[in-house]
């Protein structure tokens, strides 16, 4: 059964299909990973770093090719896809140079005079389940710290980006890793369940939907295994009356429309002070009207198609049902290509609390527009979601923005800049946006046994 399918979302052409891995091959891979862990865990940080730095070099050398594959396979703008690859280069360099220091054993004295050593040791083979929207960055931001801490990892990619996944694995195979340390598997849901139930899988990590996260966390919990989840987001973009309008509007465009609006940390709900709401909305629509929509491989294009047909249909139903519930269509681009999984850039306002757009994540180029008069009202709106991934606050009054940030239920708050990920700092959310952290020192330690030795 060929369920890993590469379909060009611009032309709708079927490119390639790939079979699920056979159960016997999956068992062989698991045996190999389990055996390799016993060797890899005892390698030095310098040995691991050498492999990761080799990957960094290969990513740079192959950035154009990798970007084109992602562009053809999931509709990402080629310029953004290349930026994703180069961002992954910086991640590799960060962990290759910093992991030894971050995971260095620490000695201290107890009150009784005992010497206490705190060590960070790897857990084993980690199963990673990854999404399609950043087919290189999402995989590597999890896998690189996992292997730098001495673990092995299974990469289970999204079914619609098999070519991107294979291209990345091809580079990994050239880096000198012990066989079995990092493997890509085209596994079915049933096979994923089998893996989580297997004692040779030590932990799980998933970036994806709330539904998938709940299933993996439930099964991991049943087997008493560590899991890290990075799920959806409905990030608020809070604009105070004193915000620099030009800077904020530029940030708004990038925050909402990057990756064709398909990012967990895209700004989805714009919460704007009533005093500047009209001016802000006019400026926003003026900028949206200038967006070129079309083939994402073309340099002048700013908005490409959504990654899959079903995603286009879901977003269409969410918007239509929200409008039927009483919301107002403030703007919608009229001219979009007839072929391809396109959705027109859209702005909706006056959204009732009963509408789907109020409670659900809109994954695509749609802005939910709200206004407020009091700060307390803005904070209440920002927190009126089951998600808690990121948020941004725009104001010249930094002290007030910080006070607001302290009251926003979110894993990450950015003031006068868009929400983004950076290899050096922890990334993750709360509530139904998941738990645990990727990136930075926290991400490196997530799949470590923190061992305390008293002497």
C-alpha positions as CSV (number, residue, x, y, z in Angstrom):
1,X,0.0,0.0,0.0
2,X,1.5,3.3,-1.1
3,X,0.5,5.9,1.4
4,X,3.5,8.2,1.4
5,X,2.5,10.3,-1.6
6,X,4.3,13.3,-3.1
7,X,1.8,15.6,-4.8
8,X,2.7,19.0,-6.2
9,X,0.1,21.3,-4.5
10,X,0.5,24.0,-7.3
11,X,0.0,21.7,-10.3
12,X,-1.9,19.0,-8.4
13,X,0.3,16.5,-10.3
14,X,1.1,13.2,-8.6
15,X,4.9,13.0,-8.4
16,X,5.8,9.8,-6.6
17,X,4.5,7.2,-4.1
18,X,6.3,5.1,-1.6
19,X,5.3,1.9,0.3
20,X,5.0,1.6,4.0
21,X,8.0,0.0,5.5
22,X,7.5,-3.8,5.9
23,X,7.1,-5.2,9.5
24,X,10.2,-7.3,9.0
25,X,12.3,-4.3,7.8
26,X,11.0,-2.2,10.7
27,X,12.1,-5.0,13.1
28,X,15.6,-5.0,11.5
29,X,15.8,-1.3,11.8
30,X,14.8,-1.4,15.4
31,X,17.3,-4.1,16.2
32,X,20.0,-2.0,14.5
33,X,19.1,1.1,16.4
34,X,19.0,-0.8,19.7
35,X,22.5,-2.2,19.0
36,X,23.9,1.1,17.7
37,X,22.8,2.9,20.9
38,X,25.1,0.8,23.0
39,X,28.0,2.1,20.8
40,X,26.8,5.6,20.2
41,X,26.1,6.4,23.8
42,X,29.8,5.9,24.6
43,X,31.1,8.1,21.8
44,X,32.7,11.4,22.8
45,X,31.0,14.8,22.1
46,X,33.8,15.5,19.7
47,X,33.0,12.4,17.7
48,X,29.3,13.3,17.6
49,X,30.1,16.9,16.7
50,X,32.2,15.9,13.8
51,X,29.2,14.1,12.2
52,X,26.9,17.0,12.9
53,X,29.3,19.5,11.4
54,X,29.6,17.3,8.3
55,X,25.8,17.5,8.0
56,X,26.0,21.3,8.4
57,X,28.4,21.4,5.4
58,X,26.2,19.1,3.3
59,X,23.1,21.2,4.0
60,X,24.9,24.3,2.8
61,X,26.1,22.6,-0.3
62,X,22.7,21.2,-1.1
63,X,20.5,24.1,0.0
64,X,19.2,24.9,-3.5
65,X,18.2,21.3,-4.3
66,X,16.6,20.7,-0.9
67,X,14.7,24.0,-1.3
68,X,13.4,23.0,-4.7
69,X,12.2,19.6,-3.4
70,X,10.2,21.2,-0.6
71,X,8.8,23.8,-3.0
72,X,7.5,21.2,-5.4
73,X,6.3,18.8,-2.7
74,X,4.5,21.1,-0.2
75,X,4.2,24.5,-1.9
76,X,6.6,26.4,0.3
77,X,8.1,29.4,-1.3
78,X,11.5,28.5,-2.6
79,X,13.2,31.4,-0.9
80,X,11.6,30.4,2.4
81,X,12.6,26.7,1.9
82,X,16.2,27.7,1.3
83,X,16.1,29.9,4.5
84,X,14.8,26.9,6.4
85,X,17.8,24.8,5.2
86,X,20.3,27.5,6.2
87,X,18.6,27.9,9.6
88,X,19.1,24.2,10.1
89,X,22.8,24.7,9.3
90,X,23.0,27.2,12.3
91,X,21.2,24.7,14.5
92,X,23.8,22.0,13.7
93,X,26.6,24.4,14.4
94,X,25.1,25.4,17.7
95,X,24.7,21.9,19.1
96,X,28.0,20.7,17.7
97,X,29.8,23.4,19.6
98,X,27.7,23.7,22.8
99,X,26.5,20.2,23.7
100,X,29.6,19.2,25.6
101,X,29.4,22.2,27.9
102,X,25.6,22.0,28.4
103,X,25.7,18.3,29.3
104,X,28.9,18.4,31.4
105,X,28.7,16.6,34.7
106,X,28.4,18.9,37.8
107,X,29.9,18.4,41.2
108,X,28.8,19.8,44.5
109,X,29.0,19.1,48.2
110,X,26.1,18.1,50.4
111,X,25.5,19.5,53.9
112,X,27.0,16.2,55.3
113,X,30.1,16.6,53.2
114,X,29.3,14.0,50.6
115,X,30.4,14.7,47.0
116,X,27.4,14.8,44.7
117,X,27.7,14.4,41.0
118,X,24.9,15.2,38.6
119,X,25.3,13.5,35.2
120,X,23.2,13.6,32.0
121,X,22.9,10.2,30.3
122,X,21.0,9.2,27.1
123,X,17.8,7.2,27.4
124,X,18.0,5.0,24.2
125,X,16.1,5.0,21.0
126,X,13.7,8.0,20.6
127,X,10.8,7.8,18.1
128,X,10.2,11.2,16.4
129,X,7.0,11.9,14.5
130,X,7.3,15.0,12.4
131,X,5.0,17.3,10.3
132,X,5.3,18.5,6.7
133,X,5.3,22.3,7.0
134,X,9.1,22.5,7.8
135,X,10.4,19.2,6.5
136,X,14.0,19.9,7.3
137,X,14.0,22.2,10.3
138,X,11.3,20.4,12.3
139,X,13.1,17.1,11.9
140,X,16.6,18.4,12.7
141,X,15.7,20.7,15.6
142,X,14.5,17.6,17.4
143,X,16.9,14.9,16.0
144,X,20.2,16.8,16.4
145,X,19.9,17.4,20.1
146,X,18.6,13.8,20.5
147,X,21.7,12.3,18.9
148,X,24.1,14.9,20.4
149,X,23.0,13.7,23.8
150,X,23.9,10.1,22.9
151,X,20.5,8.8,21.9
152,X,19.4,7.2,18.6
153,X,16.4,8.4,16.7
154,X,13.7,7.1,14.3
155,X,12.4,9.8,12.0
156,X,8.8,9.2,11.0
157,X,8.0,12.0,8.5
158,X,4.6,13.3,7.3
159,X,3.2,11.2,4.4
160,X,3.1,14.1,2.0
161,X,6.8,15.0,2.1
162,X,8.6,11.7,1.3
163,X,11.0,13.2,-1.2
164,X,12.1,15.8,1.3
165,X,12.6,13.1,3.9
166,X,14.6,10.9,1.7
167,X,16.8,13.8,0.5
168,X,17.6,14.6,4.1
169,X,18.3,11.0,5.0
170,X,20.6,10.8,2.0
171,X,22.7,13.6,3.5
172,X,22.6,12.0,7.0
173,X,24.0,8.8,5.5
174,X,27.1,10.7,4.4
175,X,28.0,12.1,7.8
176,X,29.7,9.2,9.5
177,X,27.1,8.4,12.0
178,X,27.1,4.8,13.4
179,X,24.7,2.7,11.4
180,X,21.3,2.9,13.0
181,X,21.8,6.1,14.9
182,X,19.4,8.2,12.8
183,X,16.9,6.4,10.5
184,X,13.9,7.6,8.4
185,X,11.0,5.1,8.4
186,X,7.8,5.3,6.3
187,X,5.6,3.8,9.0
188,X,1.9,3.4,9.3
189,X,-0.2,4.4,12.3
190,X,-0.4,0.7,13.3
191,X,3.4,0.4,13.1
192,X,3.8,3.6,15.2
193,X,1.6,2.1,17.9
194,X,3.7,-1.1,17.7
195,X,6.9,0.9,18.2
196,X,5.6,2.8,21.2
197,X,4.6,-0.4,22.8
198,X,8.0,-1.9,22.2
199,X,10.4,-1.8,25.1
200,X,13.3,-0.8,22.8
201,X,11.7,2.6,22.2
202,X,12.7,4.7,25.2
203,X,10.7,7.9,24.5
204,X,8.6,9.7,21.9
205,X,8.4,13.2,20.5
206,X,5.8,14.6,18.1
207,X,5.2,17.8,16.3
208,X,1.8,17.9,14.8
209,X,-1.9,18.2,15.4
210,X,-3.7,18.1,18.8
211,X,-5.4,14.8,17.8
212,X,-2.1,13.1,16.9
213,X,-0.4,14.5,20.0
214,X,-3.1,13.2,22.3
215,X,-2.9,9.7,20.8
216,X,0.9,9.5,21.1
217,X,0.9,11.0,24.6
218,X,-1.8,8.5,25.7
219,X,0.1,5.5,24.4
220,X,3.4,6.8,25.7
221,X,1.9,7.3,29.1
222,X,0.4,3.9,29.1
223,X,3.9,2.5,28.5
224,X,5.4,4.9,31.1
225,X,7.6,6.6,28.5
226,X,8.8,10.2,28.3
227,X,7.2,12.3,25.5
228,X,7.6,15.8,24.2
229,X,4.7,17.4,22.2
230,X,4.7,20.5,20.1
231,X,1.2,20.9,18.8
232,X,-1.0,23.6,17.3
233,X,-1.2,27.3,18.2
234,X,-3.6,30.1,17.8
235,X,-1.1,32.9,18.6
236,X,-2.4,36.4,19.5
237,X,-0.8,39.4,17.9
238,X,-1.6,42.2,20.4
239,X,-1.2,45.8,19.1
240,X,-1.4,48.6,21.7
241,X,-2.4,52.2,20.7
242,X,1.2,53.5,20.9
243,X,2.7,50.8,18.6
244,X,4.9,51.9,15.7
245,X,2.4,51.3,13.0
246,X,4.8,50.7,10.1
247,X,7.0,48.3,12.0
248,X,3.9,46.5,13.4
249,X,2.3,46.1,10.0
250,X,5.5,44.8,8.5
251,X,5.6,42.3,11.3
252,X,2.0,41.4,10.9
253,X,2.5,40.4,7.2
254,X,5.4,38.2,8.0
255,X,3.8,36.7,11.1
256,X,0.6,35.7,9.3
257,X,1.7,34.8,5.8
258,X,5.1,33.1,6.2
259,X,4.9,29.5,4.8
260,X,1.6,30.4,3.2
261,X,0.1,30.9,6.7
262,X,0.9,27.3,7.6
263,X,3.0,27.5,10.8
264,X,2.1,26.6,14.3
265,X,3.6,30.0,15.5
266,X,2.0,32.1,12.8
267,X,0.0,35.0,14.3
268,X,-3.6,33.9,13.9
269,X,-5.6,36.3,16.0
270,X,-4.9,40.0,15.6
271,X,-6.1,42.0,18.7
272,X,-5.8,45.7,18.0
273,X,-6.6,48.7,20.1
274,X,-9.8,50.5,19.0
275,X,-8.0,53.8,18.6
276,X,-5.8,52.6,15.8
277,X,-7.9,49.6,14.5
278,X,-9.3,51.3,11.4
279,X,-5.8,52.7,10.3
280,X,-4.2,49.3,11.1
281,X,-6.8,47.4,9.1
282,X,-6.5,49.7,6.1
283,X,-2.7,49.4,6.1
284,X,-3.0,45.6,6.5
285,X,-5.4,45.3,3.5
286,X,-3.3,47.6,1.4
287,X,-0.3,45.3,1.9
288,X,-2.3,42.1,1.3
289,X,-3.6,43.5,-2.0
290,X,0.0,43.7,-3.2
291,X,0.8,40.0,-2.5
292,X,1.6,38.1,-5.6
293,X,-0.1,34.7,-5.6
294,X,1.1,31.8,-7.7
295,X,3.8,29.2,-8.4
296,X,6.0,29.1,-5.2
297,X,9.1,28.4,-7.3
298,X,8.9,31.9,-8.8
299,X,10.9,34.6,-7.0
300,X,8.2,37.3,-7.2
301,X,5.5,35.1,-5.6
302,X,4.6,35.8,-2.0
303,X,1.8,33.3,-1.5
304,X,1.7,29.8,-2.7
305,X,-0.8,27.0,-2.4
306,X,-1.7,25.1,0.8
307,X,0.1,21.8,1.1
308,X,-2.8,19.4,0.6
309,X,-6.3,19.4,-0.8
310,X,-7.8,18.3,2.5
311,X,-6.2,21.3,4.2
312,X,-7.7,23.6,1.6
313,X,-11.2,22.1,2.2
314,X,-10.8,22.3,6.0
315,X,-9.9,26.0,6.0
316,X,-12.7,26.7,3.5
317,X,-15.3,25.1,5.8
318,X,-13.9,26.9,8.9
319,X,-14.2,30.3,7.2
320,X,-17.6,29.7,5.7
321,X,-19.1,28.4,8.9
322,X,-17.6,31.3,10.8
323,X,-19.2,33.8,8.4
324,X,-22.5,31.9,8.7
325,X,-22.3,32.2,12.5
326,X,-22.3,36.0,12.1
327,X,-18.7,37.1,11.5
328,X,-17.9,39.8,9.0
329,X,-15.8,39.3,5.9
330,X,-13.5,42.3,6.0
331,X,-11.4,41.4,3.0
332,X,-10.7,38.5,0.7
333,X,-8.4,38.4,-2.4
334,X,-10.5,37.7,-5.5
335,X,-8.0,36.5,-8.1
336,X,-6.3,33.3,-7.3
337,X,-5.1,30.5,-9.6
338,X,-7.8,28.1,-10.6
339,X,-5.5,25.1,-10.4
340,X,-3.7,24.2,-7.2
341,X,-4.7,24.0,-3.5
342,X,-4.9,27.8,-3.1
343,X,-6.9,29.7,-0.5
344,X,-7.3,33.5,-0.9
345,X,-5.7,35.7,1.8
346,X,-8.7,36.6,4.0
347,X,-9.5,38.9,6.9
348,X,-12.6,38.2,9.1
349,X,-13.9,40.3,12.0
350,X,-16.8,40.5,14.5
351,X,-16.2,36.8,15.2
352,X,-18.8,35.4,17.7
353,X,-17.5,33.1,20.5
354,X,-19.6,30.3,19.0
355,X,-17.8,30.5,15.6
356,X,-15.2,28.0,14.6
357,X,-12.6,30.7,14.0
358,X,-12.9,31.8,17.6
359,X,-11.9,28.4,19.1
360,X,-10.0,26.6,16.3
361,X,-6.6,27.0,14.7
362,X,-6.8,28.4,11.2
363,X,-3.9,26.9,9.2
364,X,-3.6,29.1,6.2
365,X,-3.6,32.8,5.1
366,X,-6.6,33.9,7.2
367,X,-6.5,36.7,9.8
368,X,-9.1,36.8,12.6
369,X,-9.4,40.5,13.6
370,X,-10.5,41.7,17.0
371,X,-10.5,45.1,18.7
372,X,-10.2,46.1,22.4
373,X,-10.4,49.3,24.5
374,X,-8.9,48.1,27.8
375,X,-5.8,46.1,28.4
376,X,-7.7,43.6,30.5
377,X,-9.9,43.0,27.5
378,X,-6.9,42.3,25.3
379,X,-5.4,39.8,27.7
380,X,-8.7,38.0,28.2
381,X,-9.1,37.7,24.4
382,X,-5.5,36.5,24.1
383,X,-6.1,33.8,26.7
384,X,-9.5,32.8,25.3
385,X,-8.1,29.7,23.6
386,X,-7.2,26.2,24.4
387,X,-3.7,26.8,22.9
388,X,-0.7,28.4,24.4
389,X,2.2,28.3,22.1
390,X,3.4,31.9,21.3
391,X,2.2,35.5,21.4
392,X,3.5,38.8,20.3
393,X,2.9,42.3,21.8
394,X,3.6,45.5,19.9
395,X,4.1,48.7,21.9
396,X,6.6,51.5,22.5
397,X,5.9,51.1,26.2
398,X,8.2,48.1,27.0
399,X,7.3,48.0,30.7
400,X,3.6,47.8,29.9
401,X,4.2,45.2,27.3
402,X,6.2,43.1,29.8
403,X,3.3,43.4,32.3
404,X,1.0,42.1,29.6
405,X,3.4,39.3,28.8
406,X,3.4,38.1,32.4
407,X,-0.4,37.6,32.1
408,X,-0.5,35.8,28.8
409,X,-0.9,32.0,29.0
410,X,1.8,31.0,26.5
411,X,5.2,29.3,26.3
412,X,6.8,32.1,24.4
413,X,6.2,35.9,24.3
414,X,7.8,38.3,21.8
415,X,7.7,42.0,22.2
416,X,7.9,44.1,19.0
417,X,9.0,41.1,16.9
418,X,7.2,38.1,15.5
419,X,7.2,34.7,17.2
420,X,10.0,32.5,15.9
421,X,12.3,29.6,16.8
422,X,16.0,30.0,17.6
423,X,18.4,27.1,18.2
424,X,19.8,28.8,21.3
425,X,16.5,29.2,23.2
426,X,13.7,26.9,24.4
427,X,10.7,26.5,22.2
428,X,7.3,25.0,23.2
429,X,3.9,25.7,24.6
430,X,1.4,25.0,27.3
431,X,-2.2,24.0,27.4
432,X,-3.2,22.1,24.3
433,X,-0.1,23.3,22.5
434,X,1.8,20.5,24.2
435,X,4.5,20.1,26.8
436,X,8.2,19.8,27.0
437,X,10.7,21.9,25.2
438,X,12.8,21.8,22.1
439,X,15.9,23.8,21.3
440,X,18.4,25.5,23.6
441,X,19.8,23.8,26.7
442,X,16.3,22.5,27.7
443,X,15.8,20.7,24.4
444,X,19.2,19.0,24.7
445,X,18.4,17.7,28.2
446,X,14.8,16.5,27.4
447,X,15.8,13.0,26.5
448,X,18.5,12.6,29.2
449,X,18.4,10.7,32.4
450,X,19.5,13.1,35.1
451,X,21.5,10.8,37.3
452,X,22.7,11.8,40.8
453,X,25.7,10.0,42.3
454,X,26.5,10.5,46.0
455,X,29.9,9.6,47.3
